Amino acid sequence: MTGYEEFKKEIMSLTGIDLNAYKERQMKRRISTLCSKYGFHNYEDFYQDLRRNKEHQAQFLNYLTINVSEFYRNPMQWQVLETKIIPELLQGHKDSLKIWSAACSTGDEPYTIVMMLKERFPHVKVTLKATDIDNEVLAAAKQGCYSDKSILNLPPAYVSKYFHRQENGKYLLSEEIKRCVEFQQHNLLSDAYDTNYDLIVCRNVLIYFTEEAKMEVFKRFHHSLRPNGYLFIGSTEQILQAKNIHFESKYSFFYKKLVE
Ligand SMILES: C[S@@+](CC[C@H](N)C(=O)[O-])C[C@H]1O[C@@H](n2cnc3c(N)ncnc32)[C@H](O)[C@@H]1O
């Protein structure tokens, strides 16, 4: 193996992750940081190590996919969700919602949705699937144990009602909230997408994808939403020329599926 092109191919067959879909400069920088951290100086030696050392392989995937998250991240946007989007989705005496939290990392985002709906729309029946490519973050999500940093933005009333502070200073989420979310491994770039969602939340992952990969994912989200359903994206993201793919930018970071 001589360079990055071959390394990408080998990583694809080893892990199923297509590095071509991620922005190259950023990926190369992250890969070379980790490569030097493990004491290797070229892609070949690094790849051979990843092949043999499952722990390094898991760390590599974890590091590559950047899984920082927090509860109620960007509070203003959650307020728009609560006061505008959810009431609109429930119009016409609708009393159930089908929601997908894609690239959910450690679960902070789907659990925020559950708490908000329980508090503000207690009569609504919710089906919430949360997915991520990384099994390690999914395992942490199912455990539901968080640092004080993760819950910093969460309204204090939610913290006292739904978390139990442990002796080690961590906050354990209540079973009542945990059992409302179904976690599943899913690669946005290669797995099938379910359909008929009222709301898809996918924040702070598409920024790492190339423009082509991102556009493909937006089109597939469009197909997965029911007519007039919403896509909620991250605070540094936007869909360029959204109308071309039949989305309307209704509020910042919220795109409504137009009926074709
Ligand atoms: C920065 S976190 C975002 C977490 C959460 N959505 C938020 O905004 O707080 C990005 C997540 O995307 C996941 N990810 C990266 N590539 C992915 C892919 N191809 N398919 C699904 N998830 C992916 C990572 O594992 C990571 O957990």
The ligand as an SDF file (V2000), in Angstrom:
LIG
                    3D

 27 29  0  0  0  0  0  0  0  0999 V2000
  -20.7780   15.1470   16.2250 C   0  0  0  0  0  0  0  0  0  0  0  0
  -21.7830   13.7190   16.4730 S   0  0  0  0  0  0  0  0  0  0  0  0
  -23.4000   14.4280   16.4350 C   0  0  0  0  0  0  0  0  0  0  0  0
  -24.2790   13.9330   17.5400 C   0  0  0  0  0  0  0  0  0  0  0  0
  -25.6540   14.6160   17.6610 C   0  0  0  0  0  0  0  0  0  0  0  0
  -26.4130   14.4650   16.4430 N   0  0  0  0  0  0  0  0  0  0  0  0
  -25.5080   16.0800   18.0190 C   0  0  0  0  0  0  0  0  0  0  0  0
  -25.6320   16.9300   17.1400 O   0  0  0  0  0  0  0  0  0  0  0  0
  -25.2650   16.3840   19.1820 O   0  0  0  0  0  0  0  0  0  0  0  0
  -21.6380   12.8780   14.9080 C   0  0  0  0  0  0  0  0  0  0  0  0
  -22.1140   11.4300   14.9460 C   0  0  0  0  0  0  0  0  0  0  0  0
  -22.2180   10.9730   13.5860 O   0  0  0  0  0  0  0  0  0  0  0  0
  -21.8940    9.6030   13.5590 C   0  0  0  0  0  0  0  0  0  0  0  0
  -21.5650    9.2210   12.1610 N   0  0  0  0  0  0  0  0  0  0  0  0
  -20.4560    9.5020   11.4370 C   0  0  0  0  0  0  0  0  0  0  0  0
  -20.5490    8.9700   10.2120 N   0  0  0  0  0  0  0  0  0  0  0  0
  -21.7640    8.3490   10.1500 C   0  0  0  0  0  0  0  0  0  0  0  0
  -22.4370    7.6070    9.1390 C   0  0  0  0  0  0  0  0  0  0  0  0
  -21.8750    7.4040    7.9480 N   0  0  0  0  0  0  0  0  0  0  0  0
  -23.6560    7.0830    9.4100 N   0  0  0  0  0  0  0  0  0  0  0  0
  -24.2310    7.2840   10.6410 C   0  0  0  0  0  0  0  0  0  0  0  0
  -23.6390    7.9730   11.6370 N   0  0  0  0  0  0  0  0  0  0  0  0
  -22.4200    8.5020   11.4020 C   0  0  0  0  0  0  0  0  0  0  0  0
  -20.7200    9.4950   14.5270 C   0  0  0  0  0  0  0  0  0  0  0  0
  -20.5120    8.1830   14.9820 O   0  0  0  0  0  0  0  0  0  0  0  0
  -21.1390   10.4820   15.6150 C   0  0  0  0  0  0  0  0  0  0  0  0
  -21.7710    9.8240   16.6910 O   0  0  0  0  0  0  0  0  0  0  0  0
  1  2  1  0
  2  3  1  0
  2 10  1  0
  3  4  1  0
  4  5  1  0
  5  6  1  0
  5  7  1  0
  7  8  2  0
  7  9  1  0
 10 11  1  0
 11 12  1  0
 11 26  1  0
 12 13  1  0
 13 14  1  0
 13 24  1  0
 14 15  1  0
 14 23  1  0
 15 16  2  0
 16 17  1  0
 17 18  1  0
 17 23  2  0
 18 19  1  0
 18 20  2  0
 20 21  1  0
 21 22  2  0
 22 23  1  0
 24 25  1  0
 24 26  1  0
 26 27  1  0
M  CHG  2   2   1   9  -1
M  END
$$$$
